Amino acid sequence: MASRLNPYISFAGNAREALEFYHAVFGGQLAMSTFGEFGQAGTPIEDQIMHGMLETAGGFTIMASDTPPGMDQPSGSSISISLSGDDDEELRGYWDSLSSSGTTVMPLENQMWGDTFGMCVDRFGVSWLVNITGPAA
């Protein structure tokens, strides 16, 4: 396998809900393992996600987990996940799903550089950038 760069998102107890949401948005194969499956049965975190991975037919991979007690939960981030390409229908569908229950930072609109671009934060606090390439000049 070639090397890949994948986002790994930390959640404060709602990784399952977030991964199921991303699965509904992007499709693909979703696998999740709980802390209970790996030695934490009978604890308050047994049903939380120790590791989850969504792999889509389009080649996206998103990984995530819940932050266990005793570890720092990152708050805020300087990272955004960027979706870009020329498939207008596909990318607008992702935008609609991600932004509908979140916050639009910049509406998905035509920009001075000729592309359609928007920024949003989904309901889980993850920042997304969507850029739809404009027609070739």
Buried (B, 14 or more C-beta within 10 A) or exposed (E): EEEEEEBEBBBEBBBBEBBBBBBEBBEBEBEBEBBBEEEBEEEEBBBBBBBBBBBBEEEBBBBBBBBBEEEEEEEEEEEBBEBEEEEEEBBBEBBEBBBEEBEBBEEBEEBEEEBBBBBBBBBBBBBBBBBBBBEEE
